[in-house]
Amino acid sequence: MTFRHHLLIDSFMQALLIIFFGFLMARTSAPLSLLQIMPVTLFGWQFINAVLSYKFFERSNKRLFVRISGFCMIIIFSIRGVLWLAASFAPLHEQVSSLTTQIEPIMLLLITFLSAALALWYLYITLRDLYNMMYNTI
């Protein structure tokens, strides 16, 4: 498989995911809850493909995306992990559980908006690569 094949498969699957969620959104009674799931799912697909593209096809334009999105995921999940670990200690259980109930909605919003921003950034990278592949080849 070449970078060209990987890029076409990646862009096709991204388009299918967006169309799938578009059809689901038209038929659901709670579109806001579906809008929370869509960017996380799309970002998950994009992150896996960015790692594959960066590691196997040595694309330097995906390197920055992989590093920034990886650091963001590490920070978010480490905050959640620290709260979980602190809640397991008996003396801190009450304070940490109240703090967790206050922080959890903020973390969910942060994950959703961060995933949406990173998904849009990867869509830009993919569209730029598609344009270069189709129109700027010799």
Secondary structure, DSSP 8 states (H G I E B T S, - for coil): --HHHHHHHHHHHHHHHHHHHHHHHHH-S-HHHHHHHHHHHHHHHHHHHHHHHHHHS--TTTHHHHHHHHHHHHHHHHHHHHHHHHHTSTTTHHHHHHHHHHHHHHHHHHHHHHHHHHHHHHHHHHHHHHHHHHHS--
